[in-house]
Amino acid sequence: MEDFLEDIKNDHRDFDQGKLEGNFGSTPFELFQKWYQEAFETNQVEFNAFSLSTVDQQGQPSSRILYLKELIDEHFVFYTNYESHKGQDLARNPKASMLFFWPGLQRQLRIEGTVEKVEEAVSDAYFASRPRGSQIGAWASKQSEWLEDRSELEHKVAAYAEKFPDLVPRPAHWGGYQLKPILVEFWQGRPSRLHDRIVYFFENGQWHVQRKNP
Ligand SMILES: Cc1cc2nc3c(=O)[nH]c(=O)nc-3n(C[C@H](O)[C@H](O)[C@H](O)COP(=O)(O)O)c2cc1C
């Protein structure tokens, strides 16, 4: 184990796959779409997974991985349980940050902004598109609450499957959130830790773009 830790300490691999130079557009959305599409087309593992960080009433941050599902009118949309840990954090403090990491492309994408629930019709449409098992799961799981035993959950799954033999309606506690960004940072790894960092920030009603030190 110690050898392994020593090896990690001495591993100074470089980033050398790309650069961010030139003109990137007046808003972050063109470059986001380019990077997102490239992550998809180059088969990056879980390319649409990101870490969402929220902060609770005591100022304690917490993070978890979610899937980005839609980009609607320049808002980043994800789906979850509104009563979960993250849901409770967001109800009190709607500020959140999203982080994508595409190691195969040596890219990190950082997004900060404010979150609100999507319109009910948007959640309804997405819920209806989910596999039946996930729909039943959304009813059965009290996401983030303590669970004495897994069998408790499985009994609830069976009960809801019986209750909804055909169409499964969307539970009111489950739906989408949309994050409206005020900051988007594109990070491209470069040799000798001299990475490119291009930051878009929204101020005085418009987007500005500036480079940061690595
Ligand atoms: C790859 C991956 C994708 C995930 N996608 C979602 C998602 O889209 N929605 C969701 O509620 N949880 C998703 N999860 C589970 C969350 O990471 C988390 O465990 C759950 O939402 C409860 O978080 P909370 O207790 O902090 O609210 C995903 C986990 C992984 C590893």
The ligand as an SDF file (V2000), in Angstrom:
LIG
                    3D

 31 33  0  0  0  0  0  0  0  0999 V2000
  -23.7620    8.1490  -12.4200 C   0  0  0  0  0  0  0  0  0  0  0  0
  -24.8140    8.5620  -11.4120 C   0  0  0  0  0  0  0  0  0  0  0  0
  -25.9420    9.2300  -11.8440 C   0  0  0  0  0  0  0  0  0  0  0  0
  -26.9130    9.6320  -10.9460 C   0  0  0  0  0  0  0  0  0  0  0  0
  -27.9960   10.3310  -11.4010 N   0  0  0  0  0  0  0  0  0  0  0  0
  -28.9280   10.7520  -10.5290 C   0  0  0  0  0  0  0  0  0  0  0  0
  -30.0080   11.5920  -10.9780 C   0  0  0  0  0  0  0  0  0  0  0  0
  -30.0910   11.9890  -12.1560 O   0  0  0  0  0  0  0  0  0  0  0  0
  -30.9460   11.9460  -10.0520 N   0  0  0  0  0  0  0  0  0  0  0  0
  -30.8550   11.5810   -8.7250 C   0  0  0  0  0  0  0  0  0  0  0  0
  -31.7320   11.9470   -7.9440 O   0  0  0  0  0  0  0  0  0  0  0  0
  -29.8290   10.8220   -8.2680 N   0  0  0  0  0  0  0  0  0  0  0  0
  -28.8630   10.4000   -9.1300 C   0  0  0  0  0  0  0  0  0  0  0  0
  -27.7950    9.6580   -8.6780 N   0  0  0  0  0  0  0  0  0  0  0  0
  -27.7390    9.3460   -7.2280 C   0  0  0  0  0  0  0  0  0  0  0  0
  -27.1790   10.5770   -6.4630 C   0  0  0  0  0  0  0  0  0  0  0  0
  -25.7660   10.6280   -6.6050 O   0  0  0  0  0  0  0  0  0  0  0  0
  -27.5310   10.6070   -4.9720 C   0  0  0  0  0  0  0  0  0  0  0  0
  -27.1080    9.4060   -4.3420 O   0  0  0  0  0  0  0  0  0  0  0  0
  -29.0180   10.7920   -4.7010 C   0  0  0  0  0  0  0  0  0  0  0  0
  -29.5920   11.7480   -5.5850 O   0  0  0  0  0  0  0  0  0  0  0  0
  -29.2660   11.2250   -3.2620 C   0  0  0  0  0  0  0  0  0  0  0  0
  -28.5810   12.4440   -3.0210 O   0  0  0  0  0  0  0  0  0  0  0  0
  -28.8840   13.3600   -1.7390 P   0  0  0  0  0  0  0  0  0  0  0  0
  -29.1670   12.4440   -0.5770 O   0  0  0  0  0  0  0  0  0  0  0  0
  -27.6320   14.1590   -1.5280 O   0  0  0  0  0  0  0  0  0  0  0  0
  -30.0590   14.2430   -2.0790 O   0  0  0  0  0  0  0  0  0  0  0  0
  -26.7880    9.2960   -9.5590 C   0  0  0  0  0  0  0  0  0  0  0  0
  -25.6350    8.6300   -9.1240 C   0  0  0  0  0  0  0  0  0  0  0  0
  -24.6610    8.2840  -10.0410 C   0  0  0  0  0  0  0  0  0  0  0  0
  -23.4060    7.6100   -9.5390 C   0  0  0  0  0  0  0  0  0  0  0  0
  1  2  1  0
  2  3  1  0
  2 30  2  0
  3  4  2  0
  4  5  1  0
  4 28  1  0
  5  6  2  0
  6  7  1  0
  6 13  1  0
  7  8  2  0
  7  9  1  0
  9 10  1  0
 10 11  2  0
 10 12  1  0
 12 13  2  0
 13 14  1  0
 14 15  1  0
 14 28  1  0
 15 16  1  0
 16 17  1  0
 16 18  1  0
 18 19  1  0
 18 20  1  0
 20 21  1  0
 20 22  1  0
 22 23  1  0
 23 24  1  0
 24 25  2  0
 24 26  1  0
 24 27  1  0
 28 29  2  0
 29 30  1  0
 30 31  1  0
M  END
$$$$
